[in-house]
């Protein structure tokens, strides 16, 4: 069975001032595939992930997500594409400290005008999936690092995206919480046929991937 191609990047470039971060990067990812991107700090991994997640824009090249050319989308269309098709797990959780965990999970649904009953159902389902259903009324500062990471995964999957992108999702976790986090991400990937793209320094995480690409000086190569 051939899985559909969900993401295709062709000759992406990115510079900040006179410094070129990405040099003609190309890659594709299919539904149900786990791609790990490894490489030294400063090689361009996180910049690439942010471009693939439509958080930043490339200077040149083409990016297709779920059959849509990102460069041809209006701001409103791009926001809708990002909200519906992409889930992002950031290295630093970026929870709103004044909101409860449950309200933080609700935030990604607000721009999509999801109905209130549907929001609550999704929050409860996502929290149950990651095992934080008893933490929804607490503020983020009351949760442990492992619990915060599970909450971040719940937030990334709340809109049932086709692609999950994760930037060093285990970078701040101990060995046991790393194992639990990866088991959770792989369970979601397998059950929902989601594409999973992870930037990581962790060899243990990379070894779990279907495919590993290495970034060196803004260029991708197969491992």
Secondary structure, 3 states (H helix, E strand, C coil): CCCCEEEEEEEEEEEECCEEEEEEEEEEEECCCEEEEECCCCCCHHHHHHHHCCCCCCCEEEEEECCEEHHHCCHHHHHHHHHHHEEEECCCCCCCCCCEHHHHHHHHHHCCCCCHHHHHHHHHHHHHHHCCCCCCCCEHHHCCHHHHHHHHHHHHHCCCCCEEEEECCCCCCCHHHHHHHHHHHHHHHHHHCCEEEEECCCHHHHCCCCEEEEEECCEEEEC
